[in-house]
Amino acid sequence: MIKKIFVSAASAALILGAAGPTLATGPGLNNCWGTVVSQRASYYHDIGEHSSSQEEPRVGVGNLAHDVFNMSVGELASLLGTLDDSFGQDPAGVTNCP
C-alpha cells in the first residue's frame, strides 16, 4: 500500500510541479514524516517495518525526498499526507501535516 502512495505521489508531484499550487515549506514541516506515519500506523495498523528489513532493497525516504523530488523529508510527508486522500489511500482522512 505504501508503494501505491509513493507511485501516486510521484505522479501527482510531476503534475503539480508542472502546473500546480506552491507546496508548503519551512521549519514547521520538520516533524511531518513522523506525524503522518504515526497517524497512519495508529489508525490503519499497516505500517511498522523499516524498508531495510524487506527482501528487495528500497530507496530510503530521505533519498526519495532529496534525490527524486528535490524537497525535504518534511515537505514530502506533507505532500503525501495531502495527496493520499486524493488517491483513495486514506479514506478516513486521518493523515495530515501542515
Buried (B, 14 or more C-beta within 10 A) or exposed (E): EBEEBBEBBEEBBEEBEEEEEEBBEEEEBBBBBEBBBEBBEEBBEEBEEEEEEEEEEBEBBEEBBBEBBEBBBBBBBBBBBBBBBEBEBBEEEBBBBE
